[in-house]
Amino acid sequence: MIFEDNGRCRANLRIFATVIFMLSLRAVTMYCQEKTAGPTAPARGGFVVTPVVYYTPETRIAFGIVGIHYFRLGRPDPKSRLSHYRFNVIRTQNKQSIAQVDYELYLAGGKFLFDGTVKYSLFPDRFYGSGNRNSEADREDYSSRNWHLQMNMQKRLGGNLFAGLHLDFFSLNMVETESGGRLAAGDIPGSRGGTLSALGLFGKWDSRDNTFSAAKGSYCAIFLNLFTPVLGSDFTFTQMILDARKYFPLGATQVLAVQCVLKSVWGDCPLQILPRFGGLNLMRGFYEGRYRDQNMLAVQAEYRRPLWGRFGFCGFAGAAQVQDRISRLALGEFHMAWGLGLRYKFNRRENLNIRLDAGFAGSAPAFYLTFAEAF
């Protein structure tokens, strides 16, 4: 969201200060709890839940609760990765309602992994059309009620190599569109809502030392998903996702993280699933979905370092674009974003952070508050 006056920017900075205060209060509370617990505190996991007030371009002021429950299934091997689920229940100034659970379950000592998402949203949103160039005059407001169920079932093939099946289901219901707009005409795929279901295959290499906040190692994954009427989908298209990440230790405590993402679709893809960037994790500072098309390429990097005690600092920057064909991706077509972030390590042993980011892609920052790193 690009603001037209300084008053709104000052209001956003007040929200930013409020969130920092809440993080500081939470830090003191959890520090005291840890001191009280002493050395006999259980090491198998924990549960954290906290109220939040934050601001993003997609929501404006948002409030609700967020939480994470992290644990180890089976034998409490301290070297095994933590299973966890993260949840949030949010209401926003834009009259959006969001309830979401993301989970990762490591079974049989990490030989099997189940992860995915369950999400409900009643979401007033924006559509600017397809393509890498648009203006605020192209904006159309619409509202939809959606369910999203996703699961990855994967097996370790040896070492750091995994492969598995991907299941995806969307229920898209358009609640309201602008009268006389492009969506109201119903000619754009997805403008009348519908059902999407897919079966896919994927493989990945994951040598990260930590899935919440990696300090070294790499991650590379490829997903190939087929949405087809055979599975009950109203749309037929193929989706490919490539996600590559590398983490470079800089000394004992500093990290440089780099990520490259390529997303492509072929076929009758609805507007809600078209590749795009922006939002909480990819190109923070951009309104998520401001730019969308058949193909999306994004590159971002983040520098992380300790600041004081449990607090840390990060700086990040990225570039991304969308195009109707892969062959049209070009160096001169990238959109740029950058930002700064504050981290609070609420669990030192497992390297679990609460992150607060301010992303810049226009005249005013966008703020994001959640658990774990963006990538």
PAVO-77234 format. One record per residue (C-alpha): residue number from 0; residue in three letters; x, y, z negated. Coordinates in steps of 0.5 Angstrom, whole numbers, plus 500, padded with zeros to 3 digits. Example, Ala and Ser with C-alpha at 12.3 -4.5 7.8 and 13.67 -1.06 7.14 Angstrom:
2
resi=0; resn=ALA; xx=525; yy=491; zz=484
resi=1; resn=SER; xx=527; yy=498; zz=486
# end
This chain:
375
resi=0; resn=MET; xx=500; yy=500; zz=500
resi=1; resn=ILE; xx=503; yy=507; zz=502
resi=2; resn=PHE; xx=501; yy=512; zz=497
resi=3; resn=GLU; xx=499; yy=519; zz=499
resi=4; resn=ASP; xx=500; yy=523; zz=493
resi=5; resn=ASN; xx=505; yy=523; zz=487
resi=6; resn=GLY; xx=499; yy=522; zz=482
resi=7; resn=ARG; xx=498; yy=515; zz=484
resi=8; resn=CYS; xx=506; yy=514; zz=484
resi=9; resn=ARG; xx=506; yy=517; zz=477
resi=10; resn=ALA; xx=500; yy=512; zz=475
resi=11; resn=ASN; xx=504; yy=506; zz=477
resi=12; resn=LEU; xx=510; yy=508; zz=474
resi=13; resn=ARG; xx=506; yy=508; zz=467
resi=14; resn=ILE; xx=503; yy=501; zz=469
resi=15; resn=PHE; xx=511; yy=499; zz=470
resi=16; resn=ALA; xx=513; yy=502; zz=463
resi=17; resn=THR; xx=507; yy=499; zz=460
resi=18; resn=VAL; xx=509; yy=492; zz=462
resi=19; resn=ILE; xx=516; yy=493; zz=460
resi=20; resn=PHE; xx=513; yy=495; zz=453
resi=21; resn=MET; xx=509; yy=488; zz=453
resi=22; resn=LEU; xx=515; yy=484; zz=455
resi=23; resn=SER; xx=519; yy=487; zz=450
resi=24; resn=LEU; xx=514; yy=486; zz=445
resi=25; resn=ARG; xx=514; yy=479; zz=447
resi=26; resn=ALA; xx=521; yy=478; zz=447
resi=27; resn=VAL; xx=521; yy=480; zz=440
resi=28; resn=THR; xx=516; yy=475; zz=438
resi=29; resn=MET; xx=519; yy=469; zz=442
resi=30; resn=TYR; xx=526; yy=471; zz=439
resi=31; resn=CYS; xx=523; yy=471; zz=432
resi=32; resn=GLN; xx=519; yy=464; zz=433
resi=33; resn=GLU; xx=525; yy=461; zz=435
resi=34; resn=LYS; xx=529; yy=463; zz=429
resi=35; resn=THR; xx=523; yy=460; zz=425
resi=36; resn=ALA; xx=523; yy=454; zz=428
resi=37; resn=GLY; xx=531; yy=453; zz=427
resi=38; resn=PRO; xx=535; yy=447; zz=430
resi=39; resn=THR; xx=530; yy=442; zz=429
resi=40; resn=ALA; xx=525; yy=445; zz=434
resi=41; resn=PRO; xx=523; yy=439; zz=439
resi=42; resn=ALA; xx=527; yy=440; zz=446
resi=43; resn=ARG; xx=522; yy=436; zz=450
resi=44; resn=GLY; xx=518; yy=442; zz=453
resi=45; resn=GLY; xx=514; yy=448; zz=451
resi=46; resn=PHE; xx=508; yy=452; zz=452
resi=47; resn=VAL; xx=508; yy=460; zz=453
resi=48; resn=VAL; xx=502; yy=464; zz=455
resi=49; resn=THR; xx=501; yy=472; zz=455
resi=50; resn=PRO; xx=496; yy=477; zz=457
resi=51; resn=VAL; xx=499; yy=481; zz=463
resi=52; resn=VAL; xx=497; yy=488; zz=466
resi=53; resn=TYR; xx=501; yy=489; zz=473
resi=54; resn=TYR; xx=500; yy=493; zz=479
resi=55; resn=THR; xx=501; yy=490; zz=487
resi=56; resn=PRO; xx=499; yy=493; zz=493
resi=57; resn=GLU; xx=494; yy=487; zz=494
resi=58; resn=THR; xx=491; yy=488; zz=488
resi=59; resn=ARG; xx=492; yy=495; zz=485
resi=60; resn=ILE; xx=491; yy=494; zz=477
resi=61; resn=ALA; xx=491; yy=487; zz=475
resi=62; resn=PHE; xx=490; yy=484; zz=468
resi=63; resn=GLY; xx=489; yy=477; zz=465
resi=64; resn=ILE; xx=493; yy=472; zz=462
resi=65; resn=VAL; xx=499; yy=468; zz=465
resi=66; resn=GLY; xx=502; yy=461; zz=462
resi=67; resn=ILE; xx=507; yy=456; zz=463
resi=68; resn=HIS; xx=507; yy=449; zz=460
resi=69; resn=TYR; xx=514; yy=445; zz=461
resi=70; resn=PHE; xx=515; yy=438; zz=459
resi=71; resn=ARG; xx=519; yy=432; zz=461
resi=72; resn=LEU; xx=515; yy=426; zz=463
resi=73; resn=GLY; xx=517; yy=419; zz=460
resi=74; resn=ARG; xx=524; yy=419; zz=456
resi=75; resn=PRO; xx=527; yy=426; zz=454
resi=76; resn=ASP; xx=533; yy=426; zz=458
resi=77; resn=PRO; xx=536; yy=433; zz=457
resi=78; resn=LYS; xx=539; yy=432; zz=464
resi=79; resn=SER; xx=532; yy=431; zz=468
resi=80; resn=ARG; xx=528; yy=436; zz=471
resi=81; resn=LEU; xx=523; yy=439; zz=467
resi=82; resn=SER; xx=515; yy=438; zz=470
resi=83; resn=HIS; xx=511; yy=444; zz=469
resi=84; resn=TYR; xx=505; yy=447; zz=471
resi=85; resn=ARG; xx=504; yy=455; zz=471
resi=86; resn=PHE; xx=497; yy=458; zz=471
resi=87; resn=ASN; xx=494; yy=465; zz=471
resi=88; resn=VAL; xx=487; yy=468; zz=471
resi=89; resn=ILE; xx=486; yy=475; zz=474
resi=90; resn=ARG; xx=481; yy=480; zz=475
resi=91; resn=THR; xx=483; yy=486; zz=479
resi=92; resn=GLN; xx=482; yy=494; zz=480
resi=93; resn=ASN; xx=480; yy=491; zz=487
resi=94; resn=LYS; xx=474; yy=487; zz=484
resi=95; resn=GLN; xx=478; yy=481; zz=486
resi=96; resn=SER; xx=478; yy=474; zz=482
resi=97; resn=ILE; xx=484; yy=469; zz=482
resi=98; resn=ALA; xx=484; yy=463; zz=478
resi=99; resn=GLN; xx=490; yy=458; zz=480
resi=100; resn=VAL; xx=495; yy=453; zz=478
resi=101; resn=ASP; xx=501; yy=451; zz=481
resi=102; resn=TYR; xx=505; yy=444; zz=478
resi=103; resn=GLU; xx=511; yy=440; zz=479
resi=104; resn=LEU; xx=511; yy=433; zz=476
resi=105; resn=TYR; xx=517; yy=429; zz=476
resi=106; resn=LEU; xx=516; yy=421; zz=475
resi=107; resn=ALA; xx=521; yy=415; zz=474
resi=108; resn=GLY; xx=527; yy=419; zz=472
resi=109; resn=GLY; xx=526; yy=424; zz=478
resi=110; resn=LYS; xx=525; yy=419; zz=483
resi=111; resn=PHE; xx=518; yy=421; zz=485
resi=112; resn=LEU; xx=515; yy=428; zz=485
resi=113; resn=PHE; xx=508; yy=431; zz=486
resi=114; resn=ASP; xx=507; yy=438; zz=487
resi=115; resn=GLY; xx=502; yy=443; zz=489
resi=116; resn=THR; xx=497; yy=448; zz=488
resi=117; resn=VAL; xx=489; yy=449; zz=486
resi=118; resn=LYS; xx=487; yy=456; zz=487
resi=119; resn=TYR; xx=480; yy=459; zz=487
resi=120; resn=SER; xx=479; yy=466; zz=489
resi=121; resn=LEU; xx=474; yy=472; zz=491
resi=122; resn=PHE; xx=478; yy=476; zz=494
resi=123; resn=PRO; xx=477; yy=483; zz=498
resi=124; resn=ASP; xx=482; yy=484; zz=503
resi=125; resn=ARG; xx=485; yy=487; zz=509
resi=126; resn=PHE; xx=486; yy=485; zz=516
resi=127; resn=TYR; xx=490; yy=490; zz=521
resi=128; resn=GLY; xx=490; yy=485; zz=527
resi=129; resn=SER; xx=496; yy=481; zz=529
resi=130; resn=GLY; xx=503; yy=483; zz=531
resi=131; resn=ASN; xx=509; yy=486; zz=529
resi=132; resn=ARG; xx=506; yy=493; zz=530
resi=133; resn=ASN; xx=500; yy=497; zz=527
resi=134; resn=SER; xx=498; yy=503; zz=523
resi=135; resn=GLU; xx=493; yy=504; zz=517
resi=136; resn=ALA; xx=488; yy=506; zz=523
resi=137; resn=ASP; xx=488; yy=499; zz=525
resi=138; resn=ARG; xx=485; yy=497; zz=518
resi=139; resn=GLU; xx=479; yy=493; zz=517
resi=140; resn=ASP; xx=477; yy=491; zz=510
resi=141; resn=TYR; xx=473; yy=484; zz=508
resi=142; resn=SER; xx=472; yy=480; zz=503
resi=143; resn=SER; xx=472; yy=472; zz=502
resi=144; resn=ARG; xx=471; yy=467; zz=497
resi=145; resn=ASN; xx=476; yy=461; zz=498
resi=146; resn=TRP; xx=478; yy=454; zz=495
resi=147; resn=HIS; xx=485; yy=452; zz=497
resi=148; resn=LEU; xx=488; yy=445; zz=495
resi=149; resn=GLN; xx=495; yy=442; zz=496
resi=150; resn=MET; xx=499; yy=436; zz=494
resi=151; resn=ASN; xx=506; yy=434; zz=496
resi=152; resn=MET; xx=507; yy=427; zz=495
resi=153; resn=GLN; xx=515; yy=425; zz=495
resi=154; resn=LYS; xx=520; yy=420; zz=494
resi=155; resn=ARG; xx=527; yy=421; zz=493
resi=156; resn=LEU; xx=531; yy=417; zz=498
resi=157; resn=GLY; xx=538; yy=418; zz=495
resi=158; resn=GLY; xx=542; yy=423; zz=492
resi=159; resn=ASN; xx=539; yy=430; zz=494
resi=160; resn=LEU; xx=534; yy=428; zz=499
resi=161; resn=PHE; xx=527; yy=427; zz=499
resi=162; resn=ALA; xx=521; yy=426; zz=504
resi=163; resn=GLY; xx=514; yy=425; zz=503
resi=164; resn=LEU; xx=507; yy=427; zz=505
resi=165; resn=HIS; xx=503; yy=433; zz=505
resi=166; resn=LEU; xx=496; yy=434; zz=504
resi=167; resn=ASP; xx=492; yy=441; zz=505
resi=168; resn=PHE; xx=485; yy=443; zz=504
resi=169; resn=PHE; xx=482; yy=450; zz=505
resi=170; resn=SER; xx=475; yy=452; zz=504
resi=171; resn=LEU; xx=474; yy=459; zz=507
resi=172; resn=ASN; xx=468; yy=463; zz=506
resi=173; resn=MET; xx=467; yy=470; zz=509
resi=174; resn=VAL; xx=463; yy=474; zz=504
resi=175; resn=GLU; xx=463; yy=481; zz=507
resi=176; resn=THR; xx=466; yy=484; zz=514
resi=177; resn=GLU; xx=466; yy=492; zz=516
resi=178; resn=SER; xx=460; yy=493; zz=521
resi=179; resn=GLY; xx=462; yy=494; zz=528
resi=180; resn=GLY; xx=469; yy=491; zz=526
resi=181; resn=ARG; xx=473; yy=486; zz=530
resi=182; resn=LEU; xx=472; yy=481; zz=524
resi=183; resn=ALA; xx=464; yy=482; zz=525
resi=184; resn=ALA; xx=464; yy=480; zz=532
resi=185; resn=GLY; xx=466; yy=473; zz=530
resi=186; resn=ASP; xx=471; yy=472; zz=536
resi=187; resn=ILE; xx=477; yy=472; zz=532
resi=188; resn=PRO; xx=479; yy=465; zz=529
resi=189; resn=GLY; xx=477; yy=465; zz=522
resi=190; resn=SER; xx=473; yy=471; zz=522
resi=191; resn=ARG; xx=466; yy=466; zz=521
resi=192; resn=GLY; xx=470; yy=462; zz=515
resi=193; resn=GLY; xx=470; yy=455; zz=516
resi=194; resn=THR; xx=474; yy=449; zz=513
resi=195; resn=LEU; xx=481; yy=447; zz=514
resi=196; resn=SER; xx=484; yy=440; zz=513
resi=197; resn=ALA; xx=491; yy=437; zz=514
resi=198; resn=LEU; xx=496; yy=432; zz=514
resi=199; resn=GLY; xx=503; yy=433; zz=514
resi=200; resn=LEU; xx=510; yy=430; zz=514
resi=201; resn=PHE; xx=516; yy=433; zz=511
resi=202; resn=GLY; xx=523; yy=432; zz=509
resi=203; resn=LYS; xx=528; yy=436; zz=504
resi=204; resn=TRP; xx=535; yy=437; zz=501
resi=205; resn=ASP; xx=535; yy=440; zz=494
resi=206; resn=SER; xx=541; yy=440; zz=490
resi=207; resn=ARG; xx=539; yy=446; zz=486
resi=208; resn=ASP; xx=542; yy=446; zz=479
resi=209; resn=ASN; xx=535; yy=449; zz=476
resi=210; resn=THR; xx=528; yy=449; zz=480
resi=211; resn=PHE; xx=526; yy=455; zz=476
resi=212; resn=SER; xx=532; yy=460; zz=476
resi=213; resn=ALA; xx=538; yy=456; zz=480
resi=214; resn=ALA; xx=545; yy=459; zz=480
resi=215; resn=LYS; xx=548; yy=454; zz=485
resi=216; resn=GLY; xx=546; yy=449; zz=490
resi=217; resn=SER; xx=542; yy=449; zz=496
resi=218; resn=TYR; xx=535; yy=447; zz=498
resi=219; resn=CYS; xx=533; yy=446; zz=505
resi=220; resn=ALA; xx=526; yy=443; zz=507
resi=221; resn=ILE; xx=522; yy=442; zz=514
resi=222; resn=PHE; xx=514; yy=441; zz=514
resi=223; resn=LEU; xx=510; yy=439; zz=520
resi=224; resn=ASN; xx=503; yy=439; zz=519
resi=225; resn=LEU; xx=497; yy=437; zz=523
resi=226; resn=PHE; xx=490; yy=441; zz=522
resi=227; resn=THR; xx=485; yy=436; zz=526
resi=228; resn=PRO; xx=477; yy=435; zz=526
resi=229; resn=VAL; xx=479; yy=428; zz=525
resi=230; resn=LEU; xx=480; yy=430; zz=518
resi=231; resn=GLY; xx=474; yy=434; zz=517
resi=232; resn=SER; xx=478; yy=441; zz=520
resi=233; resn=ASP; xx=474; yy=446; zz=524
resi=234; resn=PHE; xx=480; yy=448; zz=527
resi=235; resn=THR; xx=486; yy=444; zz=531
resi=236; resn=PHE; xx=493; yy=447; zz=530
resi=237; resn=THR; xx=500; yy=445; zz=528
resi=238; resn=GLN; xx=504; yy=448; zz=523
resi=239; resn=MET; xx=511; yy=448; zz=522
resi=240; resn=ILE; xx=515; yy=451; zz=516
resi=241; resn=LEU; xx=523; yy=451; zz=515
resi=242; resn=ASP; xx=525; yy=454; zz=509
resi=243; resn=ALA; xx=533; yy=454; zz=507
resi=244; resn=ARG; xx=536; yy=457; zz=501
resi=245; resn=LYS; xx=543; yy=457; zz=498
resi=246; resn=TYR; xx=546; yy=460; zz=491
resi=247; resn=PHE; xx=553; yy=462; zz=490
resi=248; resn=PRO; xx=555; yy=463; zz=483
resi=249; resn=LEU; xx=559; yy=469; zz=482
resi=250; resn=GLY; xx=564; yy=468; zz=476
resi=251; resn=ALA; xx=561; yy=465; zz=470
resi=252; resn=THR; xx=554; yy=469; zz=470
resi=253; resn=GLN; xx=552; yy=472; zz=476
resi=254; resn=VAL; xx=549; yy=469; zz=482
resi=255; resn=LEU; xx=548; yy=471; zz=490
resi=256; resn=ALA; xx=541; yy=468; zz=492
resi=257; resn=VAL; xx=540; yy=468; zz=500
resi=258; resn=GLN; xx=533; yy=465; zz=503
resi=259; resn=CYS; xx=531; yy=464; zz=511
resi=260; resn=VAL; xx=524; yy=462; zz=512
resi=261; resn=LEU; xx=521; yy=461; zz=519
resi=262; resn=LYS; xx=514; yy=459; zz=520
resi=263; resn=SER; xx=510; yy=458; zz=527
resi=264; resn=VAL; xx=503; yy=455; zz=529
resi=265; resn=TRP; xx=501; yy=452; zz=535
resi=266; resn=GLY; xx=493; yy=452; zz=537
resi=267; resn=ASP; xx=487; yy=455; zz=534
resi=268; resn=CYS; xx=490; yy=458; zz=528
resi=269; resn=PRO; xx=485; yy=462; zz=523
resi=270; resn=LEU; xx=487; yy=469; zz=521
resi=271; resn=GLN; xx=488; yy=467; zz=514
resi=272; resn=ILE; xx=493; yy=462; zz=516
resi=273; resn=LEU; xx=497; yy=466; zz=521
resi=274; resn=PRO; xx=504; yy=466; zz=519
resi=275; resn=ARG; xx=506; yy=473; zz=515
resi=276; resn=PHE; xx=510; yy=476; zz=509
resi=277; resn=GLY; xx=509; yy=480; zz=503
resi=278; resn=GLY; xx=507; yy=479; zz=496
resi=279; resn=LEU; xx=510; yy=476; zz=490
resi=280; resn=ASN; xx=516; yy=472; zz=493
resi=281; resn=LEU; xx=517; yy=474; zz=500
resi=282; resn=MET; xx=519; yy=481; zz=502
resi=283; resn=ARG; xx=516; yy=484; zz=496
resi=284; resn=GLY; xx=514; yy=491; zz=497
resi=285; resn=PHE; xx=510; yy=489; zz=503
resi=286; resn=TYR; xx=502; yy=488; zz=503
resi=287; resn=GLU; xx=501; yy=481; zz=504
resi=288; resn=GLY; xx=498; yy=480; zz=511
resi=289; resn=ARG; xx=500; yy=487; zz=513
resi=290; resn=TYR; xx=503; yy=484; zz=519
resi=291; resn=ARG; xx=501; yy=477; zz=522
resi=292; resn=ASP; xx=502; yy=473; zz=528
resi=293; resn=GLN; xx=504; yy=466; zz=531
resi=294; resn=ASN; xx=511; yy=466; zz=528
resi=295; resn=MET; xx=514; yy=469; zz=523
resi=296; resn=LEU; xx=522; yy=470; zz=521
resi=297; resn=ALA; xx=524; yy=473; zz=514
resi=298; resn=VAL; xx=531; yy=473; zz=511
resi=299; resn=GLN; xx=532; yy=476; zz=504
resi=300; resn=ALA; xx=538; yy=476; zz=499
resi=301; resn=GLU; xx=538; yy=477; zz=491
resi=302; resn=TYR; xx=543; yy=479; zz=486
resi=303; resn=ARG; xx=542; yy=477; zz=479
resi=304; resn=ARG; xx=546; yy=478; zz=473
resi=305; resn=PRO; xx=545; yy=478; zz=465
resi=306; resn=LEU; xx=544; yy=485; zz=462
resi=307; resn=TRP; xx=543; yy=485; zz=455
resi=308; resn=GLY; xx=541; yy=479; zz=450
resi=309; resn=ARG; xx=536; yy=475; zz=454
resi=310; resn=PHE; xx=535; yy=481; zz=459
resi=311; resn=GLY; xx=537; yy=480; zz=466
resi=312; resn=PHE; xx=537; yy=485; zz=472
resi=313; resn=CYS; xx=537; yy=483; zz=479
resi=314; resn=GLY; xx=537; yy=487; zz=486
resi=315; resn=PHE; xx=534; yy=484; zz=492
resi=316; resn=ALA; xx=533; yy=486; zz=500
resi=317; resn=GLY; xx=530; yy=483; zz=506
resi=318; resn=ALA; xx=528; yy=483; zz=513
resi=319; resn=ALA; xx=522; yy=480; zz=517
resi=320; resn=GLN; xx=518; yy=480; zz=523
resi=321; resn=VAL; xx=512; yy=477; zz=526
resi=322; resn=GLN; xx=511; yy=475; zz=534
resi=323; resn=ASP; xx=506; yy=471; zz=538
resi=324; resn=ARG; xx=512; yy=467; zz=541
resi=325; resn=ILE; xx=519; yy=465; zz=538
resi=326; resn=SER; xx=522; yy=468; zz=544
resi=327; resn=ARG; xx=520; yy=475; zz=542
resi=328; resn=LEU; xx=524; yy=475; zz=536
resi=329; resn=ALA; xx=529; yy=480; zz=536
resi=330; resn=LEU; xx=534; yy=484; zz=532
resi=331; resn=GLY; xx=531; yy=491; zz=533
resi=332; resn=GLU; xx=524; yy=488; zz=531
resi=333; resn=PHE; xx=525; yy=487; zz=523
resi=334; resn=HIS; xx=521; yy=491; zz=518
resi=335; resn=MET; xx=526; yy=492; zz=512
resi=336; resn=ALA; xx=524; yy=492; zz=504
resi=337; resn=TRP; xx=528; yy=492; zz=498
resi=338; resn=GLY; xx=527; yy=493; zz=490
resi=339; resn=LEU; xx=530; yy=492; zz=483
resi=340; resn=GLY; xx=528; yy=487; zz=478
resi=341; resn=LEU; xx=528; yy=486; zz=470
resi=342; resn=ARG; xx=528; yy=479; zz=467
resi=343; resn=TYR; xx=527; yy=476; zz=460
resi=344; resn=LYS; xx=529; yy=469; zz=459
resi=345; resn=PHE; xx=524; yy=466; zz=454
resi=346; resn=ASN; xx=528; yy=459; zz=454
resi=347; resn=ARG; xx=535; yy=459; zz=454
resi=348; resn=ARG; xx=536; yy=452; zz=455
resi=349; resn=GLU; xx=532; yy=451; zz=461
resi=350; resn=ASN; xx=534; yy=458; zz=464
resi=351; resn=LEU; xx=526; yy=460; zz=464
resi=352; resn=ASN; xx=525; yy=467; zz=466
resi=353; resn=ILE; xx=519; yy=472; zz=466
resi=354; resn=ARG; xx=520; yy=477; zz=472
resi=355; resn=LEU; xx=518; yy=484; zz=473
resi=356; resn=ASP; xx=520; yy=486; zz=480
resi=357; resn=ALA; xx=519; yy=493; zz=483
resi=358; resn=GLY; xx=519; yy=492; zz=491
resi=359; resn=PHE; xx=520; yy=498; zz=496
resi=360; resn=ALA; xx=517; yy=498; zz=503
resi=361; resn=GLY; xx=514; yy=505; zz=503
resi=362; resn=SER; xx=513; yy=511; zz=500
resi=363; resn=ALA; xx=512; yy=508; zz=493
resi=364; resn=PRO; xx=514; yy=501; zz=489
resi=365; resn=ALA; xx=509; yy=495; zz=489
resi=366; resn=PHE; xx=510; yy=492; zz=482
resi=367; resn=TYR; xx=510; yy=484; zz=481
resi=368; resn=LEU; xx=510; yy=480; zz=474
resi=369; resn=THR; xx=510; yy=472; zz=474
resi=370; resn=PHE; xx=514; yy=467; zz=471
resi=371; resn=ALA; xx=521; yy=464; zz=475
resi=372; resn=GLU; xx=525; yy=467; zz=480
resi=373; resn=ALA; xx=522; yy=469; zz=487
resi=374; resn=PHE; xx=526; yy=463; zz=491
# end
